[in-house]
Amino acid sequence: MKLQLYVPDGRYAPWIEGFAQALPEAQCVTWEESQGQPVDYAVVWRPPLEMLKGRRDLKAVFNLGAGVDGILRLRDTDPDALPAGVPIVRLDDAGMGAQMAEYVTHAVLRYFRRLDDYAAQQQAGTWKFLKPNRRADFTIGVMGVGTLGAHIARTLAAFGFPVRGWSRSPKTVEGVQCHAGEAGQATFLDGLRVLVNVLPLTPETENIIDAALLNRLAKGAYLINVARGPHLVEEDLLAAVQQGQIAGATLDVFRTEPLPPEHPFWGEPRITITPHISALTLREDSIAQIADKIRALRDGRPIAGVVDLQRGY
């Protein structure tokens, strides 16, 4: 069995060593060294077009992340970019759910407890009591309740917040009021104090967070985006913050990364910026999950995480 690896930063050694331990029956090679050689599986993150186009040797392509837009974007360049009939498999969680829940919960609690306001008072040398928010009035909505989004929603519900979930198809998450489809979106958004975006990026969800959507939230609501930058119409958010419709935003993802120095978000104190770190790929967990799935495929057993190419996730 042969695995072909591609990571943009070229740091292959830890991955090769990890697969050697988790899947000793497999030989691991880099794409750069093995071009033209037949292999069984490709393990990739944002691969180049020429790596996958026209391949007939692959049994599956494993994506080193939960979001597969880095692979599916290749079809925008060439409709035949992906190998025909070869399953694309994403990571189900691999430690990312807990990280993302930590990140989102921190941001929510910061807004709920008004810690940004107290930080501003500290800078001004002001000692003043601020009226606290009522938990029952602090409804949180999670857009995208797949593996990661459901983990986030359950974590927030455990803090006693009213939590709603929204997805393209009906879902059930314990302790969360779930809505689905276009028909359920208005009810989901109505009066939200915090909107958390964990949607997959597809042509249907690109630019979904625009002025019209932001205006459906409660006056002075907050936005947390941990999904993808192109979900957000950035100029609409900036206007909503400056007009007071949105009281603050925590953004981990952007249309252009790194965020350019001249971007207006840098100069808006009500927007918190982090460099795409809400959920980092944990190498050991990812390798173990991929190794288990390869063994399952080899034995003819079904696996989770196979991407529906029509839906984009």
Secondary structure, DSSP 8 states (H G I E B T S, - for coil): -EEEEE-TT---HHHHHHHHHH-TTSEEEEHHHHTTS--SEEEESS--HHHHTT--S-SEEEESSS--HHHHTHHHH-TT-S-TT--EE--S-TTHHHHHHHHHHHHHHHHHTTHHHHHHHHHHT---------GGG--EEEE--SHHHHHHHHHHHHTT--EEEEESS----TT-EEEEHHHHHHHHHTT-SEEEE-----TTTTT-BSHHHHTTS-TTEEEEE-S-GGGB-HHHHHHHHHHTSEEEEEES--SSSS--TT-GGGG-TTEEE--S-SS---HHHHHHHHHHHHHHHHTT---S-B--TTTT-
